[in-house]
Amino acid sequence: MPSQYVVLQYGNVMTGEYLNIAVYSYDMDEEKPKVYSKFLENWARVNAAFGGVRDGIFEDILDHWLKKIETKEALKEAIKNSNSPYSSLLFTEPRASLTAGETLAEEMAKTFLVE
């Protein structure tokens, strides 16, 4: 079944350096609105690059917004909201796959999320 995935990146707006922090995937079938996600588990690399990323504000954004994205509509809205030259959060362009959306996030995390 055709599906797509996007990678969420966190970084420094001033230097243009970003690291991957999550992968979202979904099936292209309109009858299946569910989004699947996989986030970094070990933030040491991100903290080393950007210093103290897991602060209270970022924890709130992560736990109350980014980890709660469960539908394609919510993902589209998140992509739209982070599409700014001043955002520390960037989503890549959607990329196609023939793997089912349910397993795609986990598979792509092995490639894109460096623990």
Long-range contacts (C-beta under 8 A, 24 or more apart in sequence): 1-27, 1-28, 1-29, 1-98, 1-100, 1-101, 2-27, 2-28, 2-29, 2-96, 2-97, 2-98, 3-27, 3-28, 3-96, 3-97, 3-98, 3-99, 3-100, 3-101, 3-104, 4-28, 4-94, 4-95, 4-96, 4-97, 4-101, 5-94, 5-95, 5-97, 5-101, 5-104, 5-105, 5-108, 6-75, 6-79, 6-91, 6-92, 6-93, 6-94, 6-95, 7-91, 7-92, 7-108, 7-112, 8-66, 8-89, 8-90, 8-91, 9-89, 9-90, 9-91, 9-92, 10-46, 10-50, 10-53, 10-88, 10-89, 10-90, 11-50, 11-88, 11-90, 12-50, 12-88, 13-85, 13-86, 13-87, 13-88, 17-49, 18-90, 19-45, 19-46, 19-49, 19-50, 19-114, 20-112, 20-113, 20-114, 21-46, 21-113, 22-66, 22-113, 23-105, 23-108, 23-109, 23-112, 23-113, 24-69, 24-75, 24-105, 25-97, 25-101, 25-102, 25-104, 25-105, 25-108, 26-72, 26-75, 26-101, 27-100, 27-101, 27-102, 32-101, 33-71, 33-72, 33-73, 34-70, 34-71, 34-101, 34-102, 35-69, 35-70, 35-71, 35-72, 35-74, 35-75, 35-101, 36-101, 36-102, 36-104, 36-105, 36-106, 37-67, 37-69, 37-105, 38-105, 38-106, 38-108, 38-109, 38-113, 39-66, 39-67, 39-113, 40-113, 40-115, 41-115, 42-115, 45-114, 45-115, 61-89
